[in-house]
Amino acid sequence: MTLPVALSGSDVIGQAKTGTGKTLGFGLPLLERVTVPVDVEAGRATPDQLSDAPQALVVVPTRELCQQVTNDLLTAGKVRNVRVLSIYGGRAYEPQVEALRKGVDVIVGTPGRLLDLAGQKKLDLSKIRGLVLDEADEMLDLGFLPDVEKIIQFLPAKRQTMLFSATMPGAVISLARRYMSQPTHISATSPDDAGQTVANTTQHIFRAHSMDKPELVSRILQADGRGLAMIFCRTKRTAADIADQLAQRGFASGAVHGDLGQGAREQALRAFRNGKVDVLVCTDVAARGIDVEGVTHVINYQSPEDEKTYLHRIGRTGRAGKSGIAITLVDWDDIPRWKLINKALDLPFDDPEETYSTSEHLYELLGIPSGTKGILPRVERTRAGLAAEEVEDLGETGGRASRGRKAAPAATVTEERELPARTRTPRQRRRTRGGTVALDGAAPAPTAEADTKAADAANTAESTTAAEPGTAKQPRRRRRTRPVAGEATHAEAVAGNAPEAGTATAASAASAVGTAATAEAATAAPAKRARTAKKSAAARSAATENTSHASATPAEASSPEAGEAPAKPRRRRTRTRAAVSSEASAES
């Protein structure tokens, strides 16, 4: 119906159900309007009409549909050698720009990349004779209509415009009125197909629980006569999860969703078309226009958003007069949404039957053999799988090239760079003697500071070893102070004169200790006077009691620690110059 009107050069609005061959309905008239060298040789055109700039433009909403339309047009124009180029995102710019520089006749592209190249002056749209807007309602849903209007601004005013869509929303009709001149509206329907769905497609609606759906789908996929199957999900995460679960259950499955790179998406579609994969789990990006021969089952794993999405999903089967089966699994939460879809399409499935993976009516309706389980038997695993299809290097942009790709084999991975062995530096230890570093096998060089420290250490050792072996052990000191040089000299003098001084020397030493304690108590802070006075009195009494012992052992009396009481913690204090001078005068 469309061909005669489109070949005459009039604007056309084509509305038909999905799977009725709309691509060739606009493709053949478009190819006839293109002038190629074959036409010049046959005398149907002049050399002036030849051009390297594109002469026809087809705008589609998705990348997968763009690739499919390109392949169909290449097949249809193969005899006339028509140059067809697909331009869409996710691929490198350079090959597309190079192909445009060499010259093309027909361009099939998505709105984003087309607008980008046209804005950079790398795509010349001034010679376009025919424009086709395929799946216009989908471009409206995806928000592409503003971009489409910008692209139309680059086109010449005199051209043929054709618009094709399965549904006609108000915004699409408004677009047609603005940019089309007296269009002819053609709606293709079948006399025995009164509804909006294709009569060749058998529909089944089941109310299923979300946790039983993977098992239910696994058993449906083992039905008799099942060919290729497509499973549709609402979210990307669900699609990836179901694809992985089916792969674990033994099915050759692939996934197509937005989180995958363009290379992985095309790999899955090629494997599905070639038969290496017989189950394709995808989101709604693959629900528009994808035509794969041999699809017998379509499973809506999750309820679609609206009636248009439902029509496009189940339209992947029952195409070109063939029969198909469409199964929709409705969760309890999706019942209100499904009731709206059922009412809009006037379907007899207002109350879906509750179904589980073990329900008998499921086996009877879908022809599932009895005793089927949720895991595919090994003898039936005959598909090559997704890994058998190579991933094409598309030079993807946007940092998403690596998503969904398999890791490189171990043989092709470059060897890691060998790092040198880590050498650990040995720890440097230093031996010290008297506070100075000593070399191995050599004594340290004598210094004045070292001599002073050595003398102080000797005096301290001499004073601490002077006590009798039978005396009690002194408690731990609270604070240690180094003795003054004058104190050390005086201690040596007292020790040298001990045999001559006798009892008088010991008494004078005890009185000197008491005098020093009294002098320090007088100079202490006011807050500590009481405590200092008690300690000085205790020191004096202890010195008086030990006078007789000091006369017997002069060396013991010469030590300043011998007269202290063992029960009291002793603090070593330096003597004042006045105490030293008074003690020296008493001895003289």
Secondary structure, DSSP 8 states (H G I E B T S, - for coil): -HHHHHHTT--EEEEE-TTS-HHHHHHHHHHHT---HHHHHHTSS-GGG--SS--EEEE-SSHHHHHHHHHHHHHHTTTTT--EEEE-TTS-HHHHHHHHHH--SEEEE-HHHHHHHHHTT-S--TT--EEEEESHHHHHHTT-HHHHHHHHHTS-SS-EEEEEESS--HHHHHHHHHH-SS-EEEEE--TT--SSS-TTEEEEEEE--TTTHHHHHHHHTTSTT--EEEEE-SSHHHHHHHHHHHHHTT--EEEE-TTS-HHHHHHHHHHHHHTS-SEEEE-GGGSSS---TTEEEEEESS--SSHHHHHHHHTTSS-TT--EEEEEEE-GGGHHHHHHHHHHHT-S-SS-EE--TT-HHHHHHHT--TT--SS--GGG-----GGGS--------TT-TTTT-----TTTS-----------------EEETTEEE-TTS-----HHHHHHHHHHHHHHHHHS-S-TTS------S------HHHHHHHHHHHHTHHHHTHHHHHHHHHHHHHHHHHHHHHS-GGGHHHHHHHHHHHHHHHHHTHHHHHH-HHHHHSTTTTS-TTS--------HHHHHHHHHHH-
